Amino acid sequence: QVQLVESGGGLVQAGGSLRLSCAASGRYTTGWFRQAPGKEREFVADISLSGARLSYADSVKGRFTLSRDSRKNTVYLQMNSLKSEDTAVYYCAAKSGASTAYDSWGQGTQVTVSS
């Protein structure tokens, strides 16, 4: 069973930075999603199993950066130039086995950006 634990959320002023971590029980294709109050969950970014392929939502391109530490089975989301609209609960997700969809989710971590 895939286990994912997010950390690193918090309160930051607009223009500031945070780094989120997703510690996994193994090595998987990993994505970050977020859900703001009253809105649908949306894709933020993901990284392939090898780390060679990175994808970002247009809203975060140039501001957020994904990286992977394979020794620690941990994926990091570095978030810079944060805006109030980045405020949301951020979830880490993984594709287990041969799954083509994200089927395992972490508990989420709150990111609040004050303007």
QUIRACOR-V957236 format. One record per residue. N is the residue number from 0. RES is the residue in one letter. PHI is phi as a letter, one per 30 degrees, with the letter a starting at -180 (none if undefined). Layout:
# QUIRACOR-V957236
n->N res->RES phi->PHI
n->N res->RES phi->PHI
This chain:
# QUIRACOR-V957236
n->0 res->Q phi->none
n->1 res->V phi->d
n->2 res->Q phi->b
n->3 res->L phi->b
n->4 res->V phi->b
n->5 res->E phi->c
n->6 res->S phi->a
n->7 res->G phi->j
n->8 res->G phi->d
n->9 res->G phi->l
n->10 res->L phi->c
n->11 res->V phi->b
n->12 res->Q phi->d
n->13 res->A phi->e
n->14 res->G phi->j
n->15 res->G phi->d
n->16 res->S phi->b
n->17 res->L phi->b
n->18 res->R phi->b
n->19 res->L phi->c
n->20 res->S phi->b
n->21 res->C phi->b
n->22 res->A phi->c
n->23 res->A phi->c
n->24 res->S phi->d
n->25 res->G phi->a
n->26 res->R phi->c
n->27 res->Y phi->b
n->28 res->T phi->d
n->29 res->T phi->b
n->30 res->G phi->b
n->31 res->W phi->c
n->32 res->F phi->b
n->33 res->R phi->b
n->34 res->Q phi->b
n->35 res->A phi->c
n->36 res->P phi->e
n->37 res->G phi->i
n->38 res->K phi->b
n->39 res->E phi->d
n->40 res->R phi->d
n->41 res->E phi->b
n->42 res->F phi->d
n->43 res->V phi->c
n->44 res->A phi->a
n->45 res->D phi->a
n->46 res->I phi->b
n->47 res->S phi->d
n->48 res->L phi->e
n->49 res->S phi->d
n->50 res->G phi->i
n->51 res->A phi->d
n->52 res->R phi->c
n->53 res->L phi->b
n->54 res->S phi->b
n->55 res->Y phi->b
n->56 res->A phi->d
n->57 res->D phi->e
n->58 res->S phi->d
n->59 res->V phi->c
n->60 res->K phi->e
n->61 res->G phi->i
n->62 res->R phi->c
n->63 res->F phi->c
n->64 res->T phi->b
n->65 res->L phi->c
n->66 res->S phi->a
n->67 res->R phi->b
n->68 res->D phi->c
n->69 res->S phi->d
n->70 res->R phi->d
n->71 res->K phi->c
n->72 res->N phi->h
n->73 res->T phi->b
n->74 res->V phi->c
n->75 res->Y phi->c
n->76 res->L phi->c
n->77 res->Q phi->d
n->78 res->M phi->c
n->79 res->N phi->c
n->80 res->S phi->h
n->81 res->L phi->d
n->82 res->K phi->c
n->83 res->S phi->e
n->84 res->E phi->d
n->85 res->D phi->d
n->86 res->T phi->d
n->87 res->A phi->a
n->88 res->V phi->d
n->89 res->Y phi->c
n->90 res->Y phi->c
n->91 res->C phi->c
n->92 res->A phi->b
n->93 res->A phi->b
n->94 res->K phi->c
n->95 res->S phi->c
n->96 res->G phi->h
n->97 res->A phi->c
n->98 res->S phi->d
n->99 res->T phi->c
n->100 res->A phi->b
n->101 res->Y phi->d
n->102 res->D phi->b
n->103 res->S phi->b
n->104 res->W phi->b
n->105 res->G phi->d
n->106 res->Q phi->d
n->107 res->G phi->j
n->108 res->T phi->b
n->109 res->Q phi->d
n->110 res->V phi->b
n->111 res->T phi->b
n->112 res->V phi->c
n->113 res->S phi->c
n->114 res->S phi->c
